[in-house]
Amino acid sequence: MPDKRLPPVPSSTDCSPARLQQLKLIAAARVSAARSASRQQVTDIVRVTVDDEVDTSTFRAIVADVAPDTLD
């Protein structure tokens, strides 16, 4: 199956706010569709979604934003 991912962004400082918003929305949709039952599942979904396009603090912020409030 051909790879359908977007090309990686060179560095998180070069990542536009629009791209960050896009990544966050994609991650939120995937988390919702997967009906994640744990924080680790959310983290794994976000990791696959952002694929090294953001730095660690941005990654953590996305995980915090998309994780359901019901998770520990």
FENBEL-V436075 format. One line per field, one symbol per residue. ss: DSSP state (~ for helix, > for strand, _ for the rest). burial: b if it has 24 or more other C-alpha atoms within 12 Angstrom, else e. Layout:
BEGIN
ss->???
burial->???
END
This chain:
BEGIN
ss->___________~~~__~~~~~~~~~~~~~~~~~~____~~~~~~~~~~~~_____~~~~~~~~~~~______
burial->eeeeeeeeeeeeeeeeeeebeebbeebbebbeeeebeeeebbbbbbbebbbebbeeebbeebbbebbeeeee
END
